Amino acid sequence: MEQKDPVPEELADTLERFGVGFAWFFKLQSGEYDLQVVLEPKLQTPSRTDVNKYIVRFIGALGEKERADLETSI
């Protein structure tokens, strides 16, 4: 399938520099949808510090019951 509009070079360069992927998502004449990956994202392993910050923020946003359910499931 041919993509409808090319990705501007400046956008493609920026996406690649940051390791971000890009895909076109559009509706076909048949009524179905198609996803065309233009640029695959780079695998980026987060630092342990970032993961810990995310977990603390996530748990802090939970209600009391959800936090208790999480603690019993670990």
C-alpha positions as CSV (number, residue, x, y, z in Angstrom):
1,M,0.0,0.0,0.0
2,E,1.2,3.4,-0.9
3,Q,1.3,6.1,1.9
4,K,-0.8,9.1,1.2
5,D,1.6,11.8,2.1
6,P,5.4,11.6,2.5
7,V,6.8,12.3,6.0
8,P,8.6,15.7,5.8
9,E,12.4,15.2,6.0
10,E,12.7,17.5,9.1
11,L,10.1,15.4,10.9
12,A,11.7,12.1,10.0
13,D,15.1,13.4,11.2
14,T,13.6,14.6,14.5
15,L,11.8,11.3,15.1
16,E,15.0,9.3,14.3
17,R,17.1,11.5,16.6
18,F,14.8,10.9,19.5
19,G,14.2,7.2,18.6
20,V,10.4,7.7,18.2
21,G,8.5,5.6,15.7
22,F,5.8,6.9,13.3
23,A,2.9,5.2,11.6
24,W,0.1,6.3,9.3
25,F,-3.4,5.1,10.3
26,F,-6.2,5.5,7.8
27,K,-9.5,4.2,6.7
28,L,-9.7,2.2,3.4
29,Q,-12.5,2.4,0.9
30,S,-13.6,-1.0,2.1
31,G,-14.4,0.5,5.5
32,E,-11.5,-1.4,7.2
33,Y,-8.5,0.4,8.7
34,D,-4.9,0.1,7.8
35,L,-1.7,0.9,9.8
36,Q,1.5,1.6,7.9
37,V,4.6,1.8,9.9
38,V,6.9,4.4,8.4
39,L,9.6,4.4,11.1
40,E,10.2,1.8,13.8
41,P,10.9,3.1,17.2
42,K,14.4,2.4,18.7
43,L,14.5,0.2,21.8
44,Q,15.2,2.4,24.7
45,T,15.7,0.8,28.1
46,P,14.7,3.2,30.9
47,S,17.1,3.8,33.8
48,R,16.3,2.2,37.1
49,T,15.8,5.7,38.6
50,D,13.2,6.5,36.0
51,V,11.4,3.2,36.6
52,N,11.4,3.7,40.4
53,K,10.0,7.2,40.0
54,Y,7.2,5.9,37.7
55,I,6.3,3.1,40.2
56,V,6.2,5.5,43.1
57,R,4.0,7.9,41.1
58,F,1.7,5.1,40.0
59,I,1.3,3.7,43.5
60,G,0.7,7.1,44.9
61,A,-2.1,7.7,42.4
62,L,-4.0,4.6,43.5
63,G,-6.8,4.7,45.9
64,E,-6.6,2.9,49.3
65,K,-8.4,-0.3,48.1
66,E,-6.4,-0.5,44.9
67,R,-3.1,-0.1,46.8
68,A,-4.2,-2.9,49.2
69,D,-5.1,-5.2,46.3
70,L,-1.7,-4.5,44.7
71,E,0.2,-5.3,47.9
72,T,-1.6,-8.6,48.3
73,S,-1.0,-9.6,44.7
74,I,2.8,-9.0,44.9
